[in-house]
Amino acid sequence: MRKHFSSLRSQMMLLTTGTVLAVVILATVFYSSAQRMSEKKAATFVHSMLVQLGDSLDRIGNEMSYLGSALHSNEVLQQYYHAPTAIQRMQYGKSFIDFTSSLLNHSTTVSHIVIVNNDQSILSPTERNIIALDTLDSKYHLFESDNLSSGFYGPAFDTFTNINFFAYVQPVYNTRQGARFRQKLGTCVIFARLDLLQSTLRSALPTPGAALMLIEQDEQIILCCDADGNTLSLLPESFCSDMADGLQHSLTLNKTTYLTDSLLLSSMGWRLVSLVPEDEIAADLMPLLWLGMLICVVFAICIGVWNLHIQRSIMAPVKQLTAFIENDLDDKLQNRIHISTSSEMELFCQEINTLLDKVSEMTAERLQDQTRLYELNLAKKRAELSALQSQINPHFLYNTLDCIRGYGYMLNSSEIVSITNALSSIMRYCIKGADIVALRKEMTIVNYYLDIIRIRFPNRFNYVFDVDPALEDLAIPRFIIQPVVENAIYHGLESRLEKGTLTISCHTTETGGCALCVTDDGVGIPPERLAEIHRKLSDKSMQNVLNVPAGNSLALVNIHNRLRNLYGANYGLDIVCPPEGGTRVTLHLPMVLAQTETEQGGHIS
C-alpha cells in the first residue's frame, strides 16, 4: 500500500512538473508566434503602404506624361514649327501659349510647360524656369537635336524661385506627311515642384522613425523624406543597387533594424524605397506579448500554490488514511481514524468510521438473511413441486383406463374408445418424459384433450391454431398449456349460449422472446375477480401456492410461478379481458429450442 501511495505522490509531482513545463513551452511558442506574427505584419504593412503611396505618385506621373503626350503632337504646335512667315509663327506661338496657360490653370500638379526648340529658343508663358532648363541641359543634354530621350528627370533647382523641380521631357516630332521618321523639332518640358512629391512622401510616413526615398534609373537618390534628416548619411554605398531587386531586406543602421522594401513606379521609372524600424511596426503588439507572458507566469505560480494546497489538504490525509487501512482487520474494527481537515476528507473518514461501526452488525444480519433466503427458496420449490404434482397422480389410473377401453370395444362404443385413448396418452405424457419439452409435443397433448372436449360438447366450439412453424421446437415446461385451455373452456366458453371459438397462437415478440396466447370469446372474468387474480400473480410469497383456495385461478398461479422459477422474473403469465369480450391468457417464454428427442409424428393440427 505504501508503494501505491508513493506512486500517487510521484504522479502528482510529475503532473505538476509536466504542467509547469507545458506552461514554459506554451510561453515559448506564444513568444515565437508573436514574433513571427510581428514580422509578417511588418512585411505586409510596409508593402501595402508602398503600394498605396506608389498609386499616389503614379497619378502625378501619369498626369504629367499625359500632358506631354498630348502637347508634343498638338496641331497648333505643329503649325508653329511649319509657319511660313515670322508673323504667322508668332501668332501660332501665342495660341499655343494660351492653350498651355489654360492647361496650367486646370492642373494642380504641373507648374510650368516649356517648349525648347532645336535652336535653343524657348516657347513658354514665363521665363522663370530658364535656369532649371539649364540645369537639365547641362546634366542630361536633353535639348540637342539628336537626343530623342523621354521620361522623368530631376531634380532641377531654379535659383530664381529657389524651388526644386522635376520634369517630364518628351521630344516634339514632325508629324506632317512626308516628314523624316522621328524628325525632332523641339522638346516639350513639363515641370512640377519637387516638394509636391516630398509632401506626398511625408504624409505617408508610417512611423516616426521611418524614411521614404525616390531613386532614379541611374541609382541616384532624388528625394529622401525622414523625421531627423540623418538617414542619408547612414546609408551604405551599395544601398541603391541592393534595392534594385525589388525584394524586402533587413538593414541595421546605428543599432536599429529596419525593414526595407522597394516598388518600381510604372509611370516615372523611378524606384520608391521605404525604411521602417521593425520595433516601431510591432509596437502595438508588444503589450499583447507582455500580457501573454504575464498570464503564463501567473498561471505557473497558481499551479505551484495549487500543488502545495493539494499536498496539505489531500496527500497528507491520504497518507494517514493509507496507514490506517494497512492495519489488520481486527485493529480496524477496534480502532477508528481521526483526521482534522477542512476538506471533504474529514467527512470521508467519518463515513468510514460509521461503516466500520456497522460492519459487524451488517455481516451478522447478512448471514442470517442468506440462511433465511436459502431456506425460503428451498421450501418454495418443494411446495410448488408438491402443489403441481398433487393436481394429478395418474399412475394408478392407467390400468383402469385400459380396462375401460376394452369395455368400449366390447360395447362397440367409439366415444368410450376415443376418450380412453386420449386420456391414456395424457396420463402417459404426465408420467414419463422430461420436464422441458418441445411445443410440438405439448400441442399434441392439447389435441388429445380437445378430442375429449369434442365428444363432451359436440359442435359447441371452434378451435383455431396459429403457431409459427419456426417455433414448433420451442422449449416449454411440460403440461403447461392444457390447464390454460381447460380453464378457457369450463370458465369461459361453457357458459356462452352461442357457439364459441378457442384460439391458440404462438409468435415471437419485439424483445426477442415468445408469446403463447390462449384466447376465448366466452363470458370473460368479472373485474373484481380479475383484480384478485392479478394480485395473486404479482405476489412473490409462497402463500399464493400453498394457501390458494380451489378455483379457476389456482392453475394460472401455478403456471405463472413455474415460469418465473424456471426463467426469471421477466417471464410468466398475464391475463386480460379485451373490451370486445372474452379472455386472453399469454405465456411469456424465452426463445430457447428444446434439446429433447424429436417426436415422431407429432404435429400441430
Secondary structure as UniProt FT lines:
FT   HELIX           2..72
FT   HELIX           75..81
FT   HELIX           86..105
FT   STRAND          110..117
FT   TURN            118..119
FT   STRAND          122..123
FT   TURN            128..129
FT   HELIX           130..140
FT   TURN            142..143
FT   TURN            145..146
FT   STRAND          151..158
FT   TURN            159..162
FT   STRAND          163..173
FT   TURN            177..178
FT   TURN            181..182
FT   STRAND          184..193
FT   HELIX           194..203
FT   TURN            208..209
FT   STRAND          211..215
FT   TURN            217..218
FT   STRAND          221..226
FT   HELIX           231..234
FT   TURN            237..238
FT   HELIX           239..242
FT   HELIX           243..245
FT   STRAND          249..253
FT   TURN            254..255
FT   STRAND          256..264
FT   TURN            266..268
FT   STRAND          271..277
FT   HELIX           278..281
FT   HELIX           282..285
FT   HELIX           286..310
FT   HELIX           311..315
FT   HELIX           316..325
FT   HELIX           329..334
FT   HELIX           344..389
FT   TURN            390..391
FT   HELIX           394..397
FT   HELIX           398..410
FT   TURN            411..412
FT   HELIX           414..431
FT   STRAND          436..438
FT   HELIX           439..456
FT   TURN            458..459
FT   STRAND          461..467
FT   HELIX           469..471
FT   TURN            472..473
FT   STRAND          474..477
FT   TURN            478..479
FT   HELIX           482..488
FT   HELIX           489..493
FT   TURN            494..495
FT   STRAND          500..508
FT   TURN            510..511
FT   STRAND          514..520
FT   HELIX           527..538
FT   HELIX           543..546
FT   TURN            552..553
FT   HELIX           554..567
FT   TURN            569..570
FT   STRAND          572..576
FT   TURN            579..580
FT   STRAND          583..589
//
